[in-house]
Amino acid sequence: MRLTICHLYPDQMNIYGDRGNIIALSRRAAWAGLEVAVRRVELGERPDFRTFDILFLGGGQDREQARVARDLAEVKGPSLREAVEDGLALLAVCGGYQLLGRSFITASGAVLPGIELFDASTEAGRTRCIGDVIVRSDVAGAPRTLVGFENHSGKTYLGARAAPLGRVLFGHGNNGQDGSEGAVYRHACGTYLHGSLLPKNPWLTDLLIRRAVERRYGPAAALPHVDDEVEMRAHEAVIARIRARGKLGKGAT
């Protein structure tokens, strides 16, 4: 079995170690016996996103985000929305997550259009949300924890048609007010968690891979278990560090 991963805007949207998510997806898929190809998709290209199995979009600086917003709205948006409706597994982090919502109002008052994949809108805040984050998520069907690092001033608010990726146990999340973190639509996940996210959360990596395999090869396609001992040690180290500060109860595992 073969999976093709789309790395969307790899040069413009790749800060805080986001490229590590591509490495994690590629390695864990290969360890599961899959043949993996990574395709870079740049500004101006018009691919049929339905031909990809997993798509990743990272975060970027304001100038790059503005260029990407125009390209998404004018060139890639319709195909990307169609692919997600078709079951494409997608992960978008920080700036990429913001541009998949309805809009992003920058600190200067400029309105960057989103492609409205997520029922969410973002506006620049006056302070940055920085630090470790722990989230409780049931996106895999049972409660699991996600750990990561956030660094954003944007405040994202979910609409009635949006579901959060999870609930914040520690950190700020979408806006520091309502306890939500990220957004989910079909097999698309948006989040503020950098770090990189996937190397420290192997269950989410495997979920994206499994969804991609089932979409391409059917629900009967089986994948072997991939050892995640090292990854879970990194996951647990983040939780232990926060708990050692006396800022977290015993509920996060």
C-alpha positions as CSV (number, residue, x, y, z in Angstrom):
1,M,0.0,0.0,0.0
2,R,1.2,3.5,-0.8
3,L,0.4,6.8,0.8
4,T,1.0,10.3,-0.7
5,I,1.5,13.1,1.8
6,C,0.9,16.7,0.6
7,H,3.2,19.3,2.3
8,L,1.3,22.5,1.5
9,Y,3.4,25.7,1.3
10,P,6.5,24.1,2.9
11,D,8.7,27.2,2.6
12,Q,6.1,29.8,3.6
13,M,4.4,27.9,6.4
14,N,7.1,26.1,8.4
15,I,8.0,27.7,11.7
16,Y,8.6,26.3,15.3
17,G,9.6,22.9,13.9
18,D,6.4,22.2,12.1
19,R,8.2,20.1,9.4
20,G,8.7,17.5,12.1
21,N,5.1,16.5,11.6
22,I,5.9,15.5,8.0
23,I,8.8,13.4,9.3
24,A,6.6,11.7,12.0
25,L,3.9,10.9,9.4
26,S,6.5,9.5,6.9
27,R,8.4,7.4,9.5
28,R,5.4,5.9,11.3
29,A,3.7,5.0,8.0
30,A,6.9,3.4,6.7
31,W,7.3,1.5,10.0
32,A,3.8,0.2,9.4
33,G,4.9,-1.2,6.1
34,L,3.5,1.5,3.8
35,E,5.3,3.0,0.8
36,V,5.3,6.8,1.4
37,A,5.8,9.7,-1.0
38,V,5.9,13.4,0.1
39,R,4.8,16.0,-2.5
40,R,5.5,19.7,-1.9
41,V,2.8,21.9,-3.2
42,E,3.8,25.6,-3.6
43,L,2.2,28.9,-4.3
44,G,0.4,29.1,-7.7
45,E,0.0,25.3,-8.2
46,R,-3.5,23.9,-8.8
47,P,-3.4,20.2,-7.8
48,D,-6.4,18.0,-7.4
49,F,-6.2,17.5,-3.6
50,R,-8.3,14.3,-3.9
51,T,-5.2,12.5,-5.2
52,F,-3.5,13.0,-1.8
53,D,-4.0,10.8,1.2
54,I,-2.8,13.2,4.0
55,L,-2.3,16.9,3.9
56,F,-0.2,19.0,6.3
57,L,-0.2,22.8,6.5
58,G,2.0,24.5,9.1
59,G,2.3,28.0,10.6
60,G,3.9,31.1,9.2
61,Q,4.8,34.7,9.8
62,D,2.3,37.4,9.0
63,R,3.8,38.4,5.6
64,E,3.9,34.8,4.4
65,Q,0.4,34.2,5.8
66,A,-1.0,37.0,3.7
67,R,0.5,35.5,0.5
68,V,-0.8,32.1,1.4
69,A,-4.3,33.5,2.2
70,R,-4.6,34.9,-1.3
71,D,-3.4,31.7,-2.9
72,L,-5.8,29.5,-0.9
73,A,-8.8,31.7,-1.6
74,E,-8.1,32.3,-5.3
75,V,-6.4,29.1,-6.4
76,K,-6.6,26.1,-4.1
77,G,-9.6,26.5,-1.8
78,P,-12.4,24.8,-3.8
79,S,-10.2,21.7,-4.5
80,L,-9.1,21.5,-0.9
81,R,-12.7,21.7,0.4
82,E,-13.8,19.0,-2.1
83,A,-11.0,16.7,-1.0
84,V,-11.9,17.1,2.7
85,E,-15.5,16.3,1.9
86,D,-14.1,13.2,0.1
87,G,-12.4,12.1,3.4
88,L,-8.9,13.5,3.0
89,A,-7.0,13.4,6.3
90,L,-5.6,16.9,7.1
91,L,-3.6,18.5,9.9
92,A,-3.2,22.3,10.0
93,V,-1.2,24.1,12.7
94,C,-1.5,27.7,13.9
95,G,-1.4,30.1,10.9
96,G,-2.5,27.2,8.6
97,Y,-5.4,26.5,11.0
98,Q,-6.5,30.1,11.0
99,L,-6.6,30.3,7.2
100,L,-8.9,27.3,7.0
101,G,-11.5,29.2,9.0
102,R,-13.8,32.0,7.8
103,S,-11.3,34.9,8.2
104,F,-8.4,36.3,10.2
105,I,-8.3,39.9,11.2
106,T,-4.7,41.0,11.7
107,A,-3.3,43.4,14.3
108,S,-3.3,46.1,11.6
109,G,-7.0,45.5,10.9
110,A,-6.5,43.7,7.6
111,V,-8.9,40.9,6.9
112,L,-7.3,37.8,5.5
113,P,-10.0,35.6,3.8
114,G,-10.2,31.9,4.9
115,I,-11.6,29.1,2.8
116,E,-14.3,28.3,5.4
117,L,-13.4,24.7,5.9
118,F,-13.8,25.2,9.7
119,D,-16.7,27.2,11.1
120,A,-14.3,29.5,13.0
121,S,-13.0,33.0,12.9
122,T,-9.8,34.5,14.2
123,E,-8.8,38.0,15.3
124,A,-5.4,39.3,16.6
125,G,-5.2,39.7,20.3
126,R,-3.1,42.1,22.4
127,T,-1.0,39.5,24.1
128,R,0.6,36.3,23.0
129,C,-0.3,32.9,24.3
130,I,3.0,31.1,24.8
131,G,3.9,27.9,26.6
132,D,3.2,24.2,27.1
133,V,-0.3,23.0,26.4
134,I,-2.2,19.8,27.5
135,V,-5.5,19.0,25.8
136,R,-8.0,16.2,26.4
137,S,-9.3,15.0,23.1
138,D,-11.9,12.3,22.1
139,V,-11.3,12.7,18.4
140,A,-10.1,9.0,18.2
141,G,-13.3,7.8,20.0
142,A,-11.9,7.6,23.5
143,P,-10.4,10.3,25.6
144,R,-6.7,10.8,25.0
145,T,-4.2,13.6,25.8
146,L,-2.4,15.8,23.4
147,V,0.7,17.8,24.4
148,G,2.4,20.6,22.5
149,F,3.7,24.2,22.6
150,E,1.6,27.3,21.6
151,N,2.9,30.6,20.5
152,H,0.1,32.8,19.0
153,S,-1.6,36.1,19.4
154,G,-4.6,35.1,17.4
155,K,-7.9,34.4,19.2
156,T,-10.0,31.8,17.4
157,Y,-13.7,31.4,18.1
158,L,-15.6,28.4,16.9
159,G,-19.1,28.7,15.4
160,A,-22.1,26.5,15.9
161,R,-21.0,24.1,13.2
162,A,-17.5,23.6,14.6
163,A,-16.3,21.0,17.1
164,P,-13.1,21.5,19.0
165,L,-10.2,19.1,18.7
166,G,-10.2,19.0,22.5
167,R,-10.6,20.8,25.8
168,V,-7.7,22.5,27.5
169,L,-6.3,21.0,30.7
170,F,-3.3,23.4,30.7
171,G,-2.6,26.4,28.5
172,H,-4.7,28.8,26.5
173,G,-5.9,27.0,23.5
174,N,-8.1,28.7,20.9
175,N,-8.7,32.0,22.8
176,G,-7.9,31.5,26.5
177,Q,-11.5,32.0,27.4
178,D,-13.8,29.1,26.5
179,G,-11.4,26.1,27.1
180,S,-11.5,24.9,23.5
181,E,-8.5,24.0,21.5
182,G,-8.4,23.5,17.7
183,A,-11.2,22.4,15.5
184,V,-12.3,19.2,13.7
185,Y,-14.3,18.8,10.5
186,R,-14.7,15.3,9.1
187,H,-11.0,14.0,9.0
188,A,-9.5,17.5,9.1
189,C,-7.9,18.7,12.3
190,G,-6.8,22.3,13.1
191,T,-4.7,23.2,16.1
192,Y,-2.4,25.7,17.7
193,L,0.0,23.0,19.0
194,H,3.5,23.3,17.7
195,G,6.4,21.4,19.1
196,S,6.3,19.4,16.7
197,L,2.9,18.0,17.6
198,L,3.0,14.6,16.0
199,P,6.3,13.2,17.3
200,K,5.0,13.6,20.9
201,N,1.5,12.4,20.2
202,P,1.8,9.1,18.2
203,W,-1.8,8.2,18.6
204,L,-2.8,11.2,16.5
205,T,-0.2,10.4,13.9
206,D,-1.5,6.8,13.7
207,L,-5.1,8.1,13.5
208,L,-4.3,10.2,10.5
209,I,-2.5,7.4,8.8
210,R,-5.3,4.9,9.5
211,R,-7.9,7.2,8.2
212,A,-5.9,7.8,5.0
213,V,-5.4,4.0,4.5
214,E,-9.1,3.3,5.0
215,R,-10.1,6.0,2.6
216,R,-7.7,4.7,-0.1
217,Y,-7.9,0.9,0.5
218,G,-11.1,0.4,2.4
219,P,-12.0,-0.3,6.1
220,A,-10.7,-3.9,5.9
221,A,-7.1,-2.7,5.3
222,A,-5.2,-3.6,8.5
223,L,-2.1,-1.9,9.8
224,P,0.4,-3.5,12.3
225,H,1.0,-2.0,15.6
226,V,4.0,0.4,15.6
227,D,6.0,0.7,18.8
228,D,5.5,4.1,20.4
229,E,7.5,3.8,23.7
230,V,10.0,6.6,22.9
231,E,7.3,8.9,21.6
232,M,5.2,8.4,24.7
233,R,8.2,9.1,27.0
234,A,8.4,12.5,25.3
235,H,4.6,12.9,25.7
236,E,4.7,12.0,29.4
237,A,7.8,14.2,30.0
238,V,5.8,17.3,29.0
239,I,3.0,16.4,31.5
240,A,5.5,15.6,34.2
241,R,7.2,19.0,33.8
242,I,4.0,20.8,34.2
243,R,2.9,18.7,37.1
244,A,6.2,19.3,38.8
245,R,5.4,23.0,38.8
246,G,2.2,22.2,40.8
247,K,0.0,23.4,38.0
248,L,-1.7,20.2,37.0
249,G,-3.8,17.6,38.8
250,K,-3.6,13.9,38.4
251,G,-6.2,13.7,35.6
252,A,-3.8,14.1,32.7
253,T,-2.1,10.9,31.5
